Structures are given as structure tokens and as C-alpha cells.
Amino acid sequence: MHTDAPGPPPAEVLDPLWSHPLVIRAARLGRRLRRADRAHPWALDAAIVMAVCLMFCVPDLIHRNGPRELTGVFHSVPVAATVALQAGLVLPLLWRRRAPFPAFAAITAVFVLQWSIGVWLRTDVALLIALYSLALHGRLRRLPWAGLLLAAVPAVVAARLWAVVSVGEGLFFLFCAITAATALGFAVRIRRAQLAVLREHAARMEIERDQRSKLAAAGERTRVAREMHDIVGHNLSVMITLADGGAYAARVTPERGPEALDLIADTGRQALGELRRMLGALREQTDALELSPQPGMADLDALCSRIRAAGPQVEYRSTGDVAALDRGVQLAAYRIAQEALTNALKHAGPQTRARLALNVRKSRLRIHVQDTGPPTDDKRPTFAPEEGHGLAGMRERAALYGGTVVAGPRPGGGWTVQATLHLAPLPGPQGAAS
């Protein structure tokens, strides 16, 4: 089966570095670590503290004299003092993500104290970890204060090492380490922010896609409801009027009863055919669907004949080349005329007289429907444009072609409907051919 859906990009398109098995395994390991960190946030910080203790604190306790090149600059202290300094440097790392600035400030203070009293500790690497965590997790407005605290570090280092090491070289390596830790923190922070924006954009696009689907479904439901109203409402109105007339004829002139029943049956068969056509278009399996054209201008004579069969006198005339209009315009005009005549039959009764006029002139199609209303002795309620969905459906159909519908009572009694449709192509989606 052929499909146009895009699949995964071929392997040769990807960068070989990212398709390497080691990189793939590292990415999987990183995702697992992030899931574990979200489930147990203290576990990662505790693991980092334990790793620093094993890698740096234990060697400091075993080899307490420091590098031989710095003999005389640093001196050993009791084990208790060494453990206390190590604890001051390492334990704040437990709060490096929840309180990055206080943790960094505490480690910086211990670092300055340790170098001031001349103690060498490999655990000083905790200062770089705290600086990295501050750049990654800290508030940006706290960074200037962190810079002021960090200014004490080069001063105490230079004061301690000036006699054995060039001050320039010492400060160069110190600034390189500080810059690397800070830059790494900012790089990870920016990357996480970019990923967060991408995830938010993806979520927003998914919401917009769902909203578009819901709007499309709502529009389709509105269209189906409008078609159902036009088909069922018109034919049922005609059938009800014919049934009422047939019941009266059966009592007065029984020989005309079969004629009324034949008209009701014809109207019912036509309504059933239209419903089958529309409902068949909604089925998923349409292989055996019998298609028939939508009604147009040529069907207006049959429409007027059905209305006349129900009792009203209907006069129909058209000017201009109405048969050459677009099929969409013809369907809209037919439905508007059908709804207007059905309303006349429904609200004015079978004794009314209706006129249907269509006029094509230049780029406009005008539809004019009027009725004389019920007889003066008829107590039928007056039709109001707010009732039902008929007028709303007519306005929606006219709006598809940039037109308008105006309906209201006419002088002397009755009701009038005037619709105007623009025949020229409209700019944008409305004017596009479907």
C-alpha cells in the first residue's frame, strides 16, 4: 500500500556522530537519569556529594601534605579540622539546585577561610561545581552578587602563591577554570531553555491542531444540520399540508383522496432520496453510493409545483441566464428559495399567494420571495424571523458568496425575503473554487 506520510529520515542523512552506538546509549542513559532525578530529586545531589568525597576527600585524608612544589606555603592541620573544612566545602552541594546562591556563598566562604589559614585540599573542586550550579539553576539577578563574592578567590590565591608561582600564571589558570565552569552552566541553561520553548511550541501546535479539527467538525455538523433542515423541513411541511387537505377532501369529495395520497407519497419519496444521497456521502464506505446532482435552477419549477400541490398559488419568473450560474450558486439560490417558500406555506397557510423572482444582472443574483399572508379570518400566528434555523441557514448560504438576506413583513400583509448573492470571485478562501 502506498502512502505519502513522511517516514523517518534515512540513516545516511543523519550526522554519523549522532548515529554512533555510544552516542545513542549515552542519550538513553541521560533520559533514564532525568526520569530518575524527577522521581527522586535528592538522589542525584547525594550521589554527587558521595562521588566528590570518594574522589577528593579520601585522598586529602591519606595524603595531607599537599604538592611538594608548595612545601612551606601550605601546612597540615589536625584530621578533625580537615574533615570540618571538607564538610564545609562538600555538604552545601546537597542544596546546589534548590538554593544555588546560598550554597555557592557558603562554599566560597569556606574556600577563602581554608586558603587564608594555608590548608591545601583537593576538595576545592566543590567551588567549581557550585559555580556551575549557580550559572545553571540560579537567578540571573543574583549573578552580580556572586561575582563580588568570587572576587575574593583570586585575591586570596594570589596572596598565598605569589612567593612560589607567578601571579599571572596562577590567576590565568584560575580564571580559565572559573570561566569554563560558568560557561558550561550557561550553555546547559540555554539548551534547556531552547528545549522548553520547543516543547511548549509543540504542545501549542498540538492544541491548535485539535482546535482546528474541532472547528472543522463543528462546521461540518452545521452544514449537515442545515441540509437536513432544508430537506426535511420543506418536505415535511408540504406533506403535512397535503395530509390536512387530503383529510378534508376525504370528507367533502372522497374521490380526491387518492390524489392527495399520491402527492404525499411522491413528496416522501423525493425527501427519502435526498436524505439517502446526503447520508450516503457521510458514510465511510461509498463504493456502492448512487450519486445524483444537487438541486439547481432547473429544479425550481418542480419545487413550485410541489408547493402548489399543497394549496398555495405560486408564481415563478426569472430574468437573465440563471442556468449558466455556478453549481454552488445554484444550490444556494435553490435552498434559499426553498426555505422562503416553505416558510410561506408553513406560516401563511395553503390559501396564500407567493411570488418567486430571480434576477441575474452583471455580477449579482437577486432572489425575491413574497407572500400575501394568511386570509384575514385565519388566526395563524405571525412568522417572526428569530424562529427556527431557516433564516440563519439562508444568511449562511448567502454569506458564502458575499451576499445578504433581508426578511420582514411587507405592507398590506404577508412576508418578503430578499437575498443578494455576488457572482464575481471573492478574494481569499471564500472565493476559491472548492
N, C-alpha and C positions, 0 to 999 in steps of 0.2 A: 504493500500500500504506500502510495506516495504522499508525502506531507511536506508542507512549506515551513513548518515550525523550525526555528533555529535550534540546532543542537550544540553540544559543547565544542569549543574551538579545537582544531586538530592539534596534535602534540607538537608538530613542527613549528606552529605559530608561537607557542609559548617560549619564554626565555629558558634555556636549558638549566640555568641555576635554580629556578623555581620548580622545575620538574624533577630535580635530583631527589633520590630517595631519602637522603639525610635531611634535606630541607623540608620535605613532606612530613617526615617523622617529627622533626623539631616543631613544625607548625601544629601537629596533632598534640604533642606534649604540651605546648603553650596553651592550647584550648582547654586541655584537661586541667592544667594548673589554674587557669582562670575560673573554671567551674568550681574547683575545689576551694579556691580563695573566696568566692562568693558564698559558698556553703559554710566555711569556717574561716572568717576573716583574721582571727588571731593566729591561726596555724602558720601562715607564711611568715609573719613577723617573728614569731618564736623560732621558726626554722632558721631565719637569717641570724638571729642572735646566737643560736647554738653553733651555726657554721663559723661565725666570727670568733666565738670562744675557742672552738677546736683549732682553727687555723692560725689565730694570733695570740689569744690569751695564754694557751698552754705553752707555746714556745717562749713567751715572755717569762713565765714562771720557771722554765727549765734553764734558759739562758738569760740571766738577769743583768749581765754586764754591758750589753749593747755592742755595737760595732767597735772593733779595735781602733779604727781610724778616729773615733770620737772619745777615746780614753782621756779622761781628765775633764771633758766637757760635761759628761753625764756621770752620775754615780748611782749605786744601788740603794734601795730602801728596803725596809722590812717587808716580808711577804704580805702581812696584813695591809700595809699601805699600798702595795702593788695591786692587791685584789680590790681594794677600795677604789683606786683610780680606774682600774679596768671596769668595775661595775658602773662607775660614773660615765664612762665612755660608751658602754655597750647597752646597758639596761634602757636608756631613753629610746633606743631603736625600736622598742616594742610599741611606741606611740608615734613612729615616724610618719605614718599615714593619717592617723586620726588627729594628731596635734603636731604637725611638722615644724612649725616655728618654735614652740617651747622645747621640743626635742633637740632641735639644732642649737638653740641658745644654751641648753644645759650641757651638751657635748662640747660646744665651743668654750664654755667657761672651764670645764674640767681640762680641756686641752691646754688652755692658757696657763692654768694652775700647774699642770704637770710639767710643762716646759719651763715655767718660771722657777720651779724648785730643782730643775735639772734631772728629770727622770725620762729615760728612753723607753717607749712602749710601741710595739708593733700594732697594738690595738688602736693607734691613732687613725687607722684606716676608717674607723667609725665616723670621723668628721666628714670624709668624702661621701660616705653612704648617706649621712644626714643631709649634706648639701644637695645631693642628687634627689633625695626625697622631698626636700623643700622646693626645689625647682619644679618637681613633678606634681606634687599634691598641695603645695602652699598657696595662699592667696597672693596675688601679684602685688597688692599694695604693701605687703609685709617684706618684700624683697629689698627695698632700700634700707630698712632696719637691719635685715640680715647682712647687708653689705657693710654697715657700720660695725657690727659685731665681728665680721670676718676681717676687718682691717687690723684687729689686734693680733691676728695669727701671724702675718708676715713680720710684724714688729718684734714679737717675742722670739720667732725663729731666727731673725737676723741678729738679735741681741745675744742669742745663745751660740750661734755658729760662726760669728764674724772672725773669731780667732783661728779657726781651723779650715774653714771653707770660704771661698769667695762669696761675698754677699750677693753679687749679681747672679752667680750660678745657682746659689741656693734659692733665691727668690724666683728665678726663671723656672726651675723645676717645680717649685711650689705653685706658682701661678698656672703652669701647664696642667697640673693635677686638678686644681680648683676649676679651671676653665673646662676641662674635659668632663668633670662630674656635673657641672652646671649645664653644659651644652647637651649632654646625654639626657638629663632630666627634661630640658625644654623640648628636645627632639621627640621624646616619648610622649610628652604632654600634647604637643601639636598633632602628632599622629593620632592619638586617642581622640582629640577634638575633631579631626577630619573624619574619622570613622563614625563618631557620634553624629556628625552632620549627615553623613551618607546614610546611616541607619534611619535618622529622622526623615530624610528625604524619601527613602524607600517606603517607610511607613505612611508618609503623606501621599505618595503616589498610589499606594495600595488603597488608602481610604478614598482618594479621588476616583480610582477605577471602580470601586464598589459603588460610589455615589453615581457615577455615570451609568453603571449597569442598572441601578435602581431607577434613575430618571428615565432611561430607555424603556425599562419595563413599565413604569408608570405611564409614559407616553403611548406605549403600545396598548396598555389597558384602556386608556382614554379613547384611542382610535377604535378599538373593538367595541367599547361601550357606545360610542357614537354611531357606528354602523348598526349595532344591534337595535339601538333606539330608532334609527331611521327605518330599518326594515320591519321590525316587529311592531313599532308604534303605528306606522302607516297602515300596514295590512290588517292589524287588529282593529283599528278604528273603522276601516272600510267594512270588515266582516261583522263587527258589532252593529253598525248602521244597517247593513243588509239583513242581518238576523232580525233586528227590530222591524224593518219594513216587511220582511217575509212573514213574521208573526202577525202583523196587521193584515197583510194580504190574505193569509190563510183564513182569517175570519170574514173578510169582506168579499174577496174574489179568490176562492180556493184554487182556481186553475192557474194562478200566477205564483203559487207556492214553489213548484219545481224550478221555475226560472230563478227565483231568489236563491234557492239551494245550489243551483248550478254556478251562480255568480260567487257564492261563498266558497264553493269547492275550488273554483279557478283561482280566486284570490289566495286561498290557503295553500294550493299547490305552488303558486308563484313565490309566496313567502318561504315555503319549505325549501324550494330550490335555491333561493338566495342565501338562506341560513346554511344549507349544506355546502354551498360554494365558499362562504366565509369561514365556517368552522373547519372545512377541509384544508384551507390554507394554513390553519393553525396547527394541524397535526404534524407530527414528525415524519410519518410515512405518507408521502404524497405521490407515490408511483402510480396508483390507480385513480388519481383525482381527475374528475372530469372538469376541465376548465371552461369557463364561459366569460365573455367580456362584461365589464362593469357597465351599468346603465349610462346612457348619454342622452344627447339631444333627440336622437331618433326615437327614444322611448317615452318622450313626454306625451305624445298622442295617446299611447296606451295608458299612461298614468292618468291623464284627464278622463279617459273612458272609464277607468275603474272608479274614479271619484263620481262621475255622472251616474254610474250604475247604483251608487249608494243614495242618490237623490238630488244633490246639488246640480245647478246649471253651471257649467264650466266653459268659459270662452278662452281659447288659446291662440295667440298670434306671435309671430317672431319676425324681426326685420334684421337684415344683414346675413352674412354667411355663417350661421351658427354651426352647421355641420363640419366646417373646417377648423373648428377650435380644437385646442389640445385636449387629449382624453382626460387629463386631470381636471382641466377647467370644466369640461362637460359633466364629469361626475359630480364636482362641487355644485354646479348650477342645477343639476338634476336633484341632488339631495336637498338643496335649499328650496326649490320649487315643491318637492315632495313634502317637506316639513310644513311649509306655509299652507299648502292645500289641505294637508291632514289636520292642521290646527283649525282651518276654516270649517272643515267637516265636523271636527270634534266639538268646537265651542259655538259655532253658529248653527249647526244642525243641518239636516238634509234639505231644508227649504231655502237655503241661502243661494245666492248667485255669486260666482267667483270669476275673476279675470286674471289670466296669466299672460304676461307680456315679456318678451326677451328682445333686447336691442343691442346689437353689436355695432359699435361706432368707434372708428380709429382703434385705440388701444384699451377700450373699456367694454365690459359686458354688464348691462344693467338688467336686473330681474325685478319685475314689479308684479306683486300679487295683492289683490284686494278682494274683499267680500262685502256683501251688503248686511251681514249680521243676521241674527235670528229674526223671525217675524215679530211684530210688535206685541203679539199676545203670548209669545214664548217667554217663559220665566227662566230661561237658561242663564247661568251666571256668566258675567263678562270675563273674557280672557285677559289675563294680566301677563306681561312679558316676563315676570320673575318666576312664573310657574314652570316646573319641569325643566328638562335639559334641552328642549328643542331650540330655543333662541340661542343658548350658549353654543350648541353644535353648529348652528348656522354662522354665528360670528367666527367660530374657529375655522370653519371651512373658508369663509371669505378672507380671513386674515392670512391664510396660506398664500394667497395671491395679492396681498397688499390691499384688500378691499374692506368694506364696512357693510354692516347691516343695520338698518333703522326700521323699527317696528312700533306701531302705535295705533290708536283709534283714528278713524277717518271722519270728517264732518258728515253728518247725516246718518251715522251709524255704520257699524262694521269695523273691519280691521284692515290695515295695509302693511305690507312688508316690502321694503326697497333694499336691494342688495346691489353693490357695485364691486366688480372684480377687475383688476388690472391684468391686461393680456400681455403687456410687454414684459420681457425677462427681468426679474428683480435682482439687484445686486446681492451677493452673499449666498448663504446656503438656501434661502428661500427660493431664489431664482434659479438654482442649479437643477439640472434635469435629474430625475430620480430613476 
